[in-house]
Amino acid sequence: MSAVNIMVDEIPTAASLERKTCAHEECSCLAAIDNDYCDSYCETAQDQHQSRDGCGCGHPDCANC
């Protein structure tokens, strides 16, 4: 039987696992776990300061599409 060594700072906290909404101003989707945006569409739209009515990401759960 082998022992497993886990460093305390490697254990994810609840705050680090909390999902946030997409950083695109018009989008209501949850952001990807490893990104500030739900997908590349919203990241590109935000970076290029594209504005339109609604979001446009096309996700069925987005209230602003």
N, C-alpha and C positions, 0 to 999 in steps of 0.2 A: 504494500500500500504506500503510495507516495503522498507527501504533504504538498499542499498548494499554498504558495506564498502570495498574498495579495497586499499591495501597498494601500494604505488608507486613501491616499490622494488619487488612486486609480478607480475607486468606486464612484459611479455616477451619483450625483445628488438629484433630488427631485427637481430642483431649479434647472439643472443642466438638461434634463429630459423634457422640460416643459416646451410645448410647441407654440410658436407665435404665428401671427398672421403674416401673409406675404407683404414685403416692403413696398410693392407697387401701390401707389396711393389709391387707386380705384378698385383694387382686388380684395376680396374677402376670404380667399382660400387660406388654408394653413400652409405655411412655408415648408419647404423640404427640410428634413432633419439637419442636413449639413449645409444649408444655404439660407439666405434671407428672403428668397423668392420661392414661389411655388414651382416655377419652371423657367426655362430660358426665355420664353415669350415675354413674361413680365419683367425679367431682368433687362432685356433689350429695350423694351418700351420705356422703362423708367430711366435707363441710361441715356436714351435718345430724347427724353422729355416729350414723348408722344402723348398727346391728350386726345381723348375722344369721349363720347358718351359711354359710360360703363368701362369695364375692364378689357374684355376681348380675349382672355386666356382660353375660353371655351370649355372650362371644366364645369361639369353639370352641377357641382355643389357651390359654385361661385354665385353669390347673390347679385353681383354687379355685371354679369355678362348679358 
